[in-house]
Amino acid sequence: MALYIKAAEILQKAEMKQGALKTLVYDSKFPSIKQLFALVCETQKFSSILQEIIESTKLLKHTKLKMTLAKVLVYDLLIGQGLKCGGTWKAKMMKHRPRLQAELARMKVRRKVSRNEDLLPASAQQTPGDQLPRYVRMNTLKTSVEDAVDYLKRDGFSYLGQALKLDNLTLKNKDFVMDLHLPELLVFSPKTEFHDHFLYKAGHIILQDKASCLPAYLLDPPPGSHVIDACAAPGNKTSHLAAIMKNRGRLFAFDLDGKRLATMSTLLLRAGVTCHQLANQDFLKVDTNGPQYKDVEYILLDPSCSGSGMVCLRDDSAAHPEEEKARLASLASFQLKCLNHSLRFPRLKRLVYSTCSIHSQENEEVIAACLQQNPNFRYLLCKCTSFLDSCQNNVPFHMLSQCHPHSICLFFSALFTFYLHFSFNLCVFDQFLCEKSSWDR
Ligand SMILES: C[S@@+](CC[C@H](N)C(=O)[O-])C[C@H]1O[C@@H](n2cnc3c(N)ncnc32)[C@H](O)[C@@H]1O
């Protein structure tokens, strides 16, 4: 029953806008995160249908259950894999099962559909998350791409070489390719499962979306450099930075949340990272003139954000507009403070700013305000064709830089997560590559 109680608690918090679904699941420290995550995502997807069934069968009145708990239980009873609890809860639900099933059947007849999935609005029947390939980053601190590919081939996967165009990322069964842009990234068919795989458990591979790989890739700190990961937990980007630095140099990683930092410590240990120094500290209170940071030239800033760009976690339930506005304003203010603070490190050369938000308040507007307050940064505007606007309009994409004397570059890599799979971002990404190759370090 613990699974259902925890899932209901998370859905309740998400409804009250107390955090993004993924963060709430992650922070719950539930022993089976994957199972919990699947249950909350699916229950949320079917939420309106479950609510209709619960209301028309008067389940809450009969069982004294709260709505969110009723939803997760009814989801598993009618749509999921069957109830995974015993005792009085199961007995209670089983007693009402015939009426619940009958209501679901009536609903399907009314809507002239045969499958549960068909009850969902067209937009929800297949989420973008269902179509996205599974990206896996090779942890070059522990393995090489060649060795990992060989291992996977021996394990029954079929390697199709490097992807040359977007279409090559539409993969089936056990086929996999090397990513178009990042050679350390292998791409598998959607939902390919690696959590129990030896390579994952041994820290040879990291399950990390392409969007999440871009910030460290763009920051590109050389081995031996001094780097800050300002808001670091749970640490996938930190481990990526360490791999790029070949574990040489100093990697200062901060996070305010002790629990997330503890998880991060385990992750870094498994990934073989040794050049890091973790601090459970408010990044905004880090002394930018501290002697230990005097050689910091690279900063990765991935601050807390609304998470509105996370494909499989998008929560489209109507938020109260005023509350949503206030929440975004507060996040944007924090993000701007972090940016301004980062720019105070005396030897800073390059900074990557990333969010997984699709809100301009957390992206363009933060960057614009930062520019205004730091006039020594130059502004470059990249134009690219937008998939989102039916490939018609040019969407401005912002990149800030100050080339002399210390070639400071500030990237705005937001939007990547949400739209990653579509040509929009790959197009933007190409622009980055062009710019990147022409930088003078
Ligand atoms: C988007 S997450 C970072 C994800 C991480 N970069 C990764 O790739 O795994 C944002 C993190 O910022 C942390 N955070 C929030 N406020 C902070 C602050 N003032 N100082 C340091 N960390 C903070 C949160 O605890 C959270 O772990």
Ligand as a Chemical Component Dictionary entry (heavy atoms), coordinates in Angstrom:
data_LIG
# 
_chem_comp.id                   LIG 
_chem_comp.type                 NON-POLYMER 
_chem_comp.pdbx_formal_charge   0 
_chem_comp.three_letter_code    LIG 
# 
loop_
_chem_comp_atom.comp_id 
_chem_comp_atom.atom_id 
_chem_comp_atom.alt_atom_id 
_chem_comp_atom.type_symbol 
_chem_comp_atom.charge 
_chem_comp_atom.model_Cartn_x 
_chem_comp_atom.model_Cartn_y 
_chem_comp_atom.model_Cartn_z 
_chem_comp_atom.pdbx_ordinal 
LIG C1  C1  C 0  17.722 21.563 -12.037 1  
LIG S1  S1  S 1  18.369 20.891 -10.568 2  
LIG C2  C2  C 0  20.029 20.557 -11.020 3  
LIG C3  C3  C 0  20.224 19.303 -11.836 4  
LIG C4  C4  C 0  21.679 18.949 -12.014 5  
LIG N1  N1  N 0  22.433 20.014 -12.642 6  
LIG C5  C5  C 0  21.861 17.674 -12.848 7  
LIG O1  O1  O 0  22.089 17.759 -14.036 8  
LIG O2  O2  O -1 21.751 16.583 -12.277 9  
LIG C6  C6  C 0  18.548 22.307 -9.589  10 
LIG C7  C7  C 0  19.245 22.071 -8.279  11 
LIG O3  O3  O 0  19.505 23.340 -7.690  12 
LIG C8  C8  C 0  19.512 23.158 -6.289  13 
LIG N2  N2  N 0  19.429 24.509 -5.679  14 
LIG C9  C9  C 0  18.357 25.290 -5.518  15 
LIG N3  N3  N 0  18.717 26.454 -4.939  16 
LIG C10 C10 C 0  20.048 26.410 -4.754  17 
LIG C11 C11 C 0  21.013 27.307 -4.199  18 
LIG N4  N4  N 0  20.643 28.517 -3.740  19 
LIG N5  N5  N 0  22.292 26.933 -4.151  20 
LIG C12 C12 C 0  22.674 25.706 -4.622  21 
LIG N6  N6  N 0  21.803 24.818 -5.141  22 
LIG C13 C13 C 0  20.512 25.161 -5.214  23 
LIG C14 C14 C 0  18.326 22.270 -6.056  24 
LIG O4  O4  O 0  18.438 21.606 -4.804  25 
LIG C15 C15 C 0  18.443 21.291 -7.238  26 
LIG O5  O5  O 0  19.135 20.138 -6.871  27 
# 
loop_
_chem_comp_bond.comp_id 
_chem_comp_bond.atom_id_1 
_chem_comp_bond.atom_id_2 
_chem_comp_bond.value_order 
_chem_comp_bond.pdbx_ordinal 
LIG C1  S1  SING 1  
LIG S1  C2  SING 2  
LIG S1  C6  SING 3  
LIG C2  C3  SING 4  
LIG C3  C4  SING 5  
LIG C4  N1  SING 6  
LIG C4  C5  SING 7  
LIG C5  O1  DOUB 8  
LIG C5  O2  SING 9  
LIG C6  C7  SING 10 
LIG C7  O3  SING 11 
LIG C7  C15 SING 12 
LIG O3  C8  SING 13 
LIG C8  N2  SING 14 
LIG C8  C14 SING 15 
LIG N2  C9  SING 16 
LIG N2  C13 SING 17 
LIG C9  N3  DOUB 18 
LIG N3  C10 SING 19 
LIG C10 C11 SING 20 
LIG C10 C13 DOUB 21 
LIG C11 N4  SING 22 
LIG C11 N5  DOUB 23 
LIG N5  C12 SING 24 
LIG C12 N6  DOUB 25 
LIG N6  C13 SING 26 
LIG C14 O4  SING 27 
LIG C14 C15 SING 28 
LIG C15 O5  SING 29 
# 
